[in-house]
């Protein structure tokens, strides 16, 4: 649902894959509440009344809402491939900077992601599967929550699980600001990390 921002055709285009179904959400409505789905012709044919009495009925009170669709067209016109490439580059710059902060502070954590979507993982071991990510979040006490609050206090909004989402108004200045805020937040939280999650500290 969140990967349309990674390429003009979404992650499926970037990775050259063709899924059975594609789901889209508020990005196609410019932030207004909306959702859409599409898929292979044989799957979508089930919604066609021409197939007879067994077709799948699909309707909604706000389907085709003019305000949402107008906002969606405007947003999609602005989110062109040039903009996507730029925010993906900023995301990779952010990830490299976060990893440099962790390295310089001796913290066993890493930032992993794809383009404009980046996430802190509280381990220096490879994170390949959902199980790996779940294990990385164990035994760290309230670190995620506290880091989220420390970053808010420093003017940086992330998800409370440590996800960074780069948007088109952002530039290198915002990335550098976020990195400075992260370093300050981690310095503030180091005593907590030492007590609640000592496995994260080197040496």
C-alpha positions in Angstrom: 0.0 0.0 0.0 2.9 2.4 0.7 5.1 1.7 -2.3 3.5 3.7 -5.1 5.8 6.5 -4.0 9.0 4.5 -5.0 8.5 4.7 -8.7 5.9 6.1 -11.1 4.6 2.5 -11.4 5.2 1.7 -7.8 7.6 -0.9 -6.4 6.2 -3.5 -8.8 7.6 -1.4 -11.7 10.9 -0.7 -9.9 11.4 -4.4 -9.3 9.9 -5.5 -12.6 7.2 -7.7 -11.1 3.6 -8.2 -12.1 1.4 -9.0 -9.1 -2.0 -10.7 -9.3 -3.6 -7.7 -7.5 -2.5 -4.1 -6.8 -4.0 -2.0 -4.0 -3.7 1.8 -3.8 -4.7 4.2 -1.0 -4.8 7.8 -0.1 -1.8 8.8 -2.3 -4.1 8.6 -5.3 -6.5 11.0 -3.6 -4.0 13.6 -2.7 -4.4 12.7 1.0 -8.2 12.4 0.9 -9.7 9.1 2.0 -9.8 6.8 -1.1 -8.8 3.3 -2.1 -8.5 1.5 -5.4 -7.6 -2.0 -6.5 -6.9 -3.6 -9.8 -5.5 -6.9 -11.1 -5.3 -9.5 -13.8 -8.1 -9.5 -16.3 -9.5 -12.9 -15.1 -9.7 -11.6 -11.5 -11.2 -8.2 -12.4 -13.7 -9.9 -14.7 -15.5 -11.2 -11.6 -16.7 -7.6 -10.9 -18.3 -7.3 -14.4 -22.1 -7.7 -14.3 -21.9 -9.2 -17.8 -20.6 -12.5 -16.3 -24.1 -13.1 -15.0 -25.7 -13.5 -11.6 -22.5 -14.7 -9.9 -20.6 -11.4 -10.4 -19.1 -9.7 -7.4 -21.0 -6.5 -6.5 -18.8 -3.6 -5.6 -20.1 -0.1 -4.8 -19.6 2.7 -2.2 -21.3 5.9 -1.0 -18.3 8.1 -2.0 -17.1 6.2 -5.1 -15.9 8.7 -7.7 -16.1 11.6 -5.3 -15.2 14.8 -7.3 -13.2 16.5 -4.6 -11.1 13.4 -3.9 -10.5 12.7 -7.6 -9.5 16.3 -8.3 -7.0 16.3 -5.4 -5.8 12.9 -6.6 -5.1 14.2 -10.2 -3.3 17.2 -8.8 -1.1 15.1 -6.5 -0.3 12.5 -9.2 0.7 15.3 -11.6 3.2 16.6 -9.0 4.5 13.2 -8.1 6.3 12.6 -11.3 9.4 10.4 -11.8 11.8 13.3 -11.4 10.2 14.1 -7.9 10.3 10.4 -7.0 13.9 10.0 -8.0 14.8 13.1 -5.9 13.0 11.9 -2.7 14.4 8.4 -3.2 17.9 9.9 -3.3 17.2 11.9 -0.1 16.0 8.7 1.6 19.2 6.9 0.7 21.2 9.9 2.0 19.2 9.7 5.3 19.8 6.0 5.7 23.5 6.4 5.1 23.6 9.2 7.7 21.6 7.3 10.2 24.0 4.3 9.8 26.9 6.7 10.3 25.4 8.0 13.5 24.9 4.5 14.8 28.5 3.6 13.9 30.1 6.6 15.5 28.0 6.1 18.7 28.8 2.4 19.0 25.1 1.4 18.7 24.2 -2.0 17.2 21.4 -0.8 15.0 20.9 0.0 11.3 18.6 1.9 9.0 17.2 -0.2 6.2 14.7 0.6 3.5 14.0 1.5 -0.1 14.3 5.0 -1.5 12.1 7.4 0.4 10.9 4.9 2.9 13.5 4.0 5.6 13.2 2.2 8.9 15.4 1.8 12.0 16.1 -1.8 12.9 17.5 -2.4 16.4 20.1 -5.0 15.4 23.3 -5.1 13.4 22.5 -8.6 12.1 20.9 -9.0 8.7 17.2 -8.3 8.6 15.6 -10.2 5.7 12.3 -11.5 6.9 9.5 -10.2 9.1 10.7 -12.6 11.8 14.1 -10.9 11.7 12.5 -7.5 12.1 10.4 -8.8 15.0 13.4 -10.2 16.8 15.3 -6.9 16.3 12.5 -5.2 18.3 12.7 -7.5 21.3 14.5 -6.7 24.4 14.8 -3.0 23.9 12.2 -1.8 26.5 10.5 1.4 25.5 13.3 2.6 23.2 11.2 3.0 20.1 8.6 5.1 22.0 11.2 7.2 23.7 13.2 7.9 20.6 9.9 8.9 18.8 9.2 11.4 21.6 12.8 12.7 21.7 12.7 13.3 17.9 9.3 15.0 18.2 10.8 17.3 20.8 13.6 18.1 18.3 11.2 18.9 15.5 11.3 15.6 13.6 8.2 13.5 13.1 8.6 9.8 12.4 6.3 6.8 13.0 6.5 5.5 16.5 8.2 2.4 15.1 11.1 4.4 13.7 10.0 4.7 10.1 11.1 7.8 8.1 9.0 8.8 5.0 10.6 11.5 2.8 8.1 13.8 1.0 8.5 16.1 -2.0 8.8 19.4 -0.1 11.9 18.1 1.7 15.5 18.8 0.6 19.0 18.1 2.0 18.6 20.6 4.7 15.7 18.6 6.2 17.8 15.4 6.0 20.7 17.1 7.8 18.3 18.5 10.4 16.9 15.0 11.0 20.4 13.5 11.4 21.4 16.1 14.0 18.2 15.5 15.9 18.7 11.8 15.9 22.2 12.1 17.2 21.0 14.4 20.0 18.1 12.1 20.8 20.4 9.1 21.0 22.9 10.9 23.3 20.0 11.8 25.6 18.8 8.2 25.6 22.1 6.5 26.0 21.7 5.9 29.7 18.3 4.3 29.1 19.8 2.1 26.3 22.6 1.1 28.7 20.1 0.0 31.3 17.2 -1.4 29.2 19.0 -2.6 26.0 22.7 -3.1 26.8 23.0 -5.6 23.8 22.8 -2.5 21.5 26.0 -1.0 22.8 29.4 -1.9 21.6 32.4 -2.1 24.0 
